[in-house]
Amino acid sequence: MKPINISEKLALFSSHWDPHVVSDYNDNDVMVVKFKGEYPFHKHETTDDFFYVLEGEMIMDIEGKPSQVVKAGELFVVPKGVVHRPRAETEVKVLLIEPKGEPNSGDSDREPAPKPRISG
């Protein structure tokens, strides 16, 4: 048990749409990710999708609803089964929490990210 410096973890990689596990919380992965551009529309049938914006601004598109802007210090939870697409015009840094083994790509055709663990 020790504190985890999220800024230090984010400095260890520069890739986008590539979540890295920084901790475990019950049966969930706590991850950090950077992204820019848009992810495909998708849904997760069995779990909600948790996003906490650390730095920058994310736009969450929800099928059939107006887009939501999510700013640094704000979180957004997409309920299970809801079709959504996160995107960002400039790089955004986000904390994610999702069940271990849950593919970040949901039901989209995009290959799921491997979710490597950042230790130390």
C-alpha positions in Angstrom: 0.0 0.0 0.0 1.4 3.3 -1.1 0.2 6.4 -2.9 0.2 6.3 -6.7 1.3 9.5 -8.6 -1.0 9.6 -11.6 1.0 12.4 -13.3 4.2 10.3 -13.1 2.3 7.3 -14.6 1.0 9.3 -17.4 4.5 10.6 -18.2 5.7 7.0 -18.9 3.8 6.7 -22.2 2.7 8.9 -25.1 0.4 6.6 -27.1 -3.3 7.3 -27.5 -6.2 5.0 -26.8 -3.8 2.7 -24.9 -5.0 2.4 -21.3 -2.4 1.4 -18.7 -3.3 -0.3 -15.4 -2.0 1.6 -12.4 -3.9 -0.2 -9.6 -6.5 -2.7 -8.7 -9.8 -1.9 -6.9 -11.7 -5.0 -6.0 -12.2 -6.9 -9.3 -11.5 -3.8 -11.3 -8.6 -2.3 -13.2 -7.8 1.4 -12.4 -6.2 2.8 -15.5 -4.9 6.0 -17.1 -5.2 6.7 -20.8 -4.5 9.6 -23.2 -6.5 10.1 -26.2 -7.1 12.5 -29.1 -9.6 12.0 -32.0 -12.5 9.7 -31.7 -13.1 6.1 -30.7 -15.8 4.0 -32.5 -19.3 3.9 -31.2 -19.7 0.9 -29.0 -21.5 -0.4 -25.9 -20.7 -2.7 -22.9 -23.5 -5.1 -22.3 -22.6 -6.1 -18.7 -20.8 -3.1 -17.1 -21.0 0.7 -16.8 -18.1 2.7 -18.3 -16.4 5.1 -15.9 -14.4 8.1 -17.1 -12.8 10.8 -14.9 -11.1 13.6 -16.8 -7.7 14.5 -15.2 -6.5 17.0 -17.8 -8.1 18.5 -20.9 -11.6 18.1 -22.2 -13.5 15.0 -23.5 -16.6 14.9 -25.5 -19.0 12.0 -24.9 -21.3 11.2 -27.7 -24.4 9.1 -26.7 -26.4 7.6 -29.5 -29.7 9.6 -29.9 -28.7 12.3 -27.4 -26.8 15.6 -27.4 -23.0 15.3 -26.9 -21.7 16.0 -23.4 -18.6 18.0 -22.7 -16.6 16.6 -19.8 -13.9 18.9 -18.4 -11.0 18.3 -16.1 -12.2 17.4 -12.6 -15.5 15.9 -13.9 -16.5 12.3 -14.3 -18.9 10.6 -16.6 -20.5 7.2 -16.3 -22.1 5.5 -19.3 -24.6 2.9 -18.1 -24.2 -0.6 -19.4 -25.9 -1.2 -22.8 -25.7 2.4 -23.9 -24.0 3.1 -27.2 -21.4 5.8 -26.8 -18.2 7.2 -28.2 -15.6 9.2 -26.3 -13.6 11.8 -28.3 -11.3 14.8 -27.9 -10.2 17.5 -30.2 -6.9 17.9 -28.3 -5.2 15.4 -26.1 -7.1 14.5 -22.9 -5.9 12.5 -19.9 -8.5 10.3 -18.3 -8.7 7.8 -15.4 -10.8 4.7 -16.2 -12.2 2.0 -13.9 -13.5 -1.2 -15.4 -13.8 -4.8 -14.5 -10.7 -6.9 -15.1 -10.9 -8.6 -18.5 -13.5 -6.2 -19.9 -12.4 -5.2 -23.5 -12.3 -1.4 -23.8 -13.6 -1.7 -27.3 -17.0 -3.1 -26.2 -18.9 -4.5 -29.2 -17.1 -2.4 -31.8 -14.9 -3.8 -34.5 -11.8 -2.2 -33.0 -9.2 -4.5 -31.6 -9.2 -4.2 -27.7 -6.1 -2.5 -26.2 -3.8 -4.9 -24.2 -3.9 -2.8 -21.0 -0.3 -3.2 -19.8 0.4 -2.7 -16.1 2.6 0.2 -15.0 4.5 -0.9 -11.9 6.4 1.0 -9.3 
